[in-house]
Structures are given as structure tokens and as C-alpha cells.
């Protein structure tokens, strides 16, 4: 749903923005379907594959017994896994690969949105500059060149500066919005990578993984409460 929310923001802010009613009638059903169907399908697929077992921190995708199949995909002992064989592979195909695809896509969407808003605001400011100068009598200028130089050199008004400040607020809010994903999942991914490569967790990664991952909702709440919503 975070990806769908980023898509929604982008539709509102594009060159020819859509109204909320138009987005609801044209895109909302697809947004809900894309958010719900794949995630439920992956969750249900874990049941017949017996993937849900003790994963140290919580019940998640893991092999049982824990030592029957390590995170490198090789058997640690002579006995086979009772549940969750090749769990290390499903961790990456079911969770981390889609997760980082979504995070990368949201990052690109937020960059597109902030650049779009910045460009549109600068276009409006330039139009206001030309409009004010063209309304002034020709006697104040020595030809079109002098008039154009005045447009380029004029200091933005307080209203124009406030418009640029709005785009800065949008940029900061987008950074905070995307930053939550990186703060929440970078150490979780590093922890699972360490397990995949070396077979054991790194204590610092495990600690940050266990602390930051459950904090995503709290961090999102801070972002939504951070100043006025300028999107």
C-alpha cells in the first residue's frame, strides 16, 4: 500500500493532474488489487510449503529444525528438514526481492514528484515575472533587451519565495517518507545477507533489525505529523 500511496501522490502532482474522484474511479480498484492479491497469495503459499517456523526474532520464513538447512541452502546435519526446506530461498524471493523493488520504485516516484513540483513552481514564477514587467510602461526600459535583463535580474518577491519554500517542504517530506523504508529495512537486509553468506548473524545487525523493523508504523506516524502536508 505504500507503493500505491506513492503512485496516488504522483497522479495528483503530474503535469495534467487528476482529481481525487477521477483517481478513485479510474485507478483505485487496480491499486487495491495490486496491493492485496500478490501479498495474500505469497502469504497463503507459505502454508503448504510449511515455511512459517521459529526465525529467532519471530515466527517467519525459516527451516525446522533450525540447523537442518542453513541460510546457505546446505544441510548442516544428516537429518532432513521437517518443515520449511529451502526457506532461505523463499525469504529472498517472497520478501526481500519484492521489498527492495518496491522501495526503489517509491524512491523514483518521489524524485519524479519533487522535480515536477519544483519545475512547475519555477514556471509559474517566470510567468509572474514577465507579467509584471510587461505591465510596466515602455519608458522605464530601453528596448526589449533591457526589459529581458530586468526580468532575469529581478529578485523574487516574498510570495514567489514562499512558493519555492513549499517545494522545499515537499522535498523534505518526500525524503522523510522514503527514509523510513531505508531506516527500517537496511539493517534487516544486512542481517539476512550476513546469515546467507556466513551462516551466522552479526550481533549489531541483529540488534538493529529487531529494534527498527517493528518501528516502521511509529516512524511513518512521525512523517505524517511532520509539518503541514504539502503533497
Protein Blocks (a to p, Z undefined) as FASTA:
>chain_A
ZZmmmmmmmmmmmmbdcdfklmmmmmmmmmmmmmmmmmmmmmmmmmmnomaccehjaccd
ddddfklpcckopafbfbdcfbhphklmmmmmmmmmmmmmmmmmmmmmmmmmmmmmmmmm
mmmmmmmmmmmmmmpcfklpgcjklmmmmmmmpccdfklmmmmmmmmmmmmmmmmmmmmm
mmmmmmmmmmmmmmmmnopacfklmmmmmmmmmmmmmmmmmmmmnojafZZ
